[in-house]
Amino acid sequence: MVPWRVEVLDHRVVRELDALPTGVRAKLDQIIELIEDFGPREVGAPHVRFLRHRIWEIRADSHDGHGRVLFVGEKENRLTMLHAFLKKTRRTPMAAINTARARQKEV
């Protein structure tokens, strides 16, 4: 089985990831490791889910909050993280999805 690669789009996403609380970041790192070993579809819910427009969501919940990372890809076993944020409402904010869609064009 070919391993998966999870990449960061650019410095904007690195900044967003760095801004996440420690507990959320630790959970995110665990989920990314699972994705690299098995792929996003196999990891599945509750950690990974499809949103829309080829955009997927990593759900990293901890006592520090509800972190989300939106990503695109599955081509050649490569995923690209587009946007990271702390979720404060029940639904994923449309602004976050729009940010990811705009950045998706840069991949």
N, C-alpha and C positions, 0 to 999 in steps of 0.2 A: 504494500500500500504506500502510495506517495504521500509524504507529509504535507500538511497545509502550512502556508506562510501567511501570517497576519502582519500587515504593514500599516504604517501611519502615513496619511496623505502628505502632511507638511507641518511646519512649525506652529500653525494655528491649532492643530489637533493636539500637538505635544503640549502646548500651553493649557488647553482645556483639560487634558488628562492630568497634568500636574496640579490643577486647581481642585481636583476631586479629593474628598476626605480620605484619610488613610485606610479606613475600613472598606470603603467602596473600592478604592484602588487595589487593595489586596484581593478582594473577591473578583474583581475584573481580571487580575493577573491569573487567578485560578481558572476562570472560564476560558481565557485566551489559550492557556495551556491545553485544556480539553479540546478546543477547536483545532489547535495545531496537530493534536494526536488523532482526532477522529473526524473532523469536518463539522461545519455548522448544522447540517441536517441531522446528523447522528447525535449531536449534543442536544439539540432541540429544546423544547419547553422544560422547565421554566426559564432557562438561561438564554436561549436564542429563539427569536421568532421573526417571521417575515412581516414587514409593514406594508409597503407598496412601492411601485416604480423601481423594482429590483433592489430596494433598500431593506436591509435587515437590521435588527436591534439586538444588542447584547444587554441583558438585564442583570446588573450587579447590585443587589440589595444587601445592605448591612445595617448595623445599628447606627451608622453615620448618615444614612440616607439611601435614596434610590438613584443610583447612577445608571446612565444609559449611554451606550456608544452606538451610533448608527454607522453601518458599513455597507459596502457594495462588493460584488464580485462572486466568484466561484469559478472563474475562468482559470485554467491551469493551476488549480488548487491554491489560489492567491486571493486574499481578502484585503480590502483597503478601508481603514477606519476614516470616516469623513467628519464626524462631529461627536463630541463628548459633552455631557451636561448632567446636572442633578435634576431629577424630575420632581416637581412640586405639586403636580396635579394628577388626577386619576388617569388621564389620557396623555399620550405623547403629544407635546405641543406642535401645532402645525408649523410654527416658526422654526422649530428644530428640524422638522422634515424638509422644509423649504431650504434651510441652510445646507443640509445634506444633499439635496437635489442639485443645488447650484454647484457645490463642490464635486459632485459626481461627474460633471462635465470635464473636470480637470484630470480625471483618472485616465 
